[in-house]
Amino acid sequence: LRKVTRHVSDVLNGRVTLDLHDNTEGEISILQNELAKMSAALLHQKEEATRGRTLLKDALSDISHQIKTPITSVVMLNDLLLSTPVSPDKQREFLTRMQAQHLRISWLVEALLKLSKLDAGSVQLHMQPVPIETLCAHALLPLADWIRRREVCVQQAEMEGLTLYCDAGWMAEALMNILKNCIEHTGPGKHV
């Protein structure tokens, strides 16, 4: 009984030990084996919680970093509009690009809020069939200026009629991250 009590005390104080198995017969032996199983389950839950916290921290850091790019783009386009005389067509193009970056910032802020909800266990994904062409278009739109500046050619395979069952916003963001990394590591005149 002292051994079982010491083990329970260790578990309660965060010192999970699994050395409690007893091959003898009797009620105490059964209790020891069940406590060993419970300790193993608690250790597994603790490891999963730690892993989940690390993933959440990395995701929050990644999104925070991603917000800087569209903000920089909006500031740059705004400065150009204010400091350089441009034609009405060019103004419209800049404003359209700024609007796309604004939408991206809004989506990223929403993603931060969703991650907070995910951490709280209250997030819901909106799963539905989404045309892959639509996902690609949404993923490429915020990158269009960057693709032009880097002089990279992005080629898209034929995907008419193909759909993916997913949350469109999250999947487009994931696809955009992959494309962004590909473009970043592709030289001028090269193809993605």
N, C-alpha and C positions, 0 to 999 in steps of 0.2 A: 504494500500500500504506500509506503514511503517513496518507493521508486516511481510509482504512478503519479503521486502527488507532486514530486519534484519535476517530472516530465510536464505535467499540466502547467505548473508554475513557469517552466522554461518557455513553453508555447505562448503563454499569456504575456511574457516579457520579451517576446520577439526572438527568442533563441529556439528555433525549431530544430529539434533533434529527432532523428528517425530510429534511434537505437532503443527500441522498446519492445521489439518482438520477443515473445516467450513461447517456447515450444512445449511447455508443460500443459497439463489439462487443468480445467477449473475456471471458475468465474473470473478470477483476477487475470488469468491468462487471456481470456476472451476480451476483457476490458482493455488490457494492454495492447492487443492486436488492433482493436477498433480505434484506440487513441493513436496508434501509429498510422493508420489509414487517414484519420482526421488530420494529423500533422502534415502528412504528405499533401493532402488536398489544400490545406492552408498555405503551405509553401508554394504550391503551384499557383494559387490565386494571387499571392503576393508578387510572384515573378511576372504574372500576366498584367497586373496593375502597374508595375514598374515599367514594363515594356510599353503599355498603352500610354503612360505619361510621357515617355521618351518620344514616341511617335507624335503625340499631340504637340509637344514642345517643338519638334522639328517642323511640323506642318505650320504652326503659327509663325515660326521664324521664316520659313519659305514664303508664306503669303505676305508677311511684312516686307520682305525684300522685293517681292514682285510688285508691290504697290509703288515703289520708287520709280520704276520704268515709265508707267503711264503718266505719273505726275510730272516727271522730267519732260516728257513729250509735250504735255499740255503747256507747261511753262515756256518751252522753246517755241512752240507754235504761236502762243500768245505774244511773246516778245517779237517774233517776226511780224505779226499783224500790226503791232504798235509802232515798230521802228522802221518798217520798210513799206514804201508805197507799193501796193499790189492791186492787180486788176480785180474786178468783182468776181470773176470766175475763180481766181486763186484764193480770194477771201472765202468763198463758199467751200472750196476744197479744204482749206485749213480748218474752217469751222466744222466741217463734216468729220475730219480726222480728230479734232478735239472732242467732238461728241462721242466718237467711238472709244477714245481713251477714257472719257468720263464714265461711259457705260462699263468699261473694264474695271475702273476703280470702284464703282458701285458694286460690281459683282464680287470683287475681292473683299470689300468690307463686309458684304453679305456672307462670304465664305468664312471670314473670321467669326462672325456671329454664329454661323452654323457649327463651326468647330466648338464654340463655347457650348452650344446646345448639345453637340455630340458628347462632349465631356460630361455634361450633366445628364446624359442618357435620354434626351428628349428630341433628337433630330429625326426628321423623316425625309427619306429620299423620294423623289417623284419619278418612279420608274415607269417608263413607257417606251414603245418602239419609236426610234428616232432615225430618220434617213442619215446614212453615213455622210452623204454629200453636205447635209445641213451642219453636221458636227464639224466637218472640215472647214466649211465656210465661216462658222462662228469662231473657230480656233485661229484661222488665218487673218481675219479682219483686223484685230489689234496689232498684228505683226506686219501689215502691208507696208508701212513707211520704212520700217527697219529692213525688210526684205529688199526694198528698192535701194536704200542707202548702202547696204552691204553687197548689192549687185549679185544676188543669189537667185537662181531660178528654182522655183518650187513647182514640181510636176505632180499632178494628181492622177492616179489610175482611174479607170472607168468604174464607177460604183453605183450606177443608176439602179434603183430598185433594192439596193442592199440596206437593211436596217439593223440597228443594234438596240437591244433592250437595256436601257440605262437611264440615269438621271442626266438630262441633256447638259445642264450647266456644269456639273462636276466633270462629266466626260469631256466636254469641250475644253475646260480648263486643263485637264490632264493632257489632252492632245496638244494644246497650245504649248505647255511646258516642254513636251517632247520635241515639237517643231522648233521652239525657241532654242533649245540646246543644239539641235541639228544645224540650224542656221548659224548659230554662234561659232560653231566649229567647222564651218564650210567657207572656203575662200571665195573671193569674187570670181564670177563666171562659172562657178560650180553648180551642181544640181542637188536638190533635196527631193 
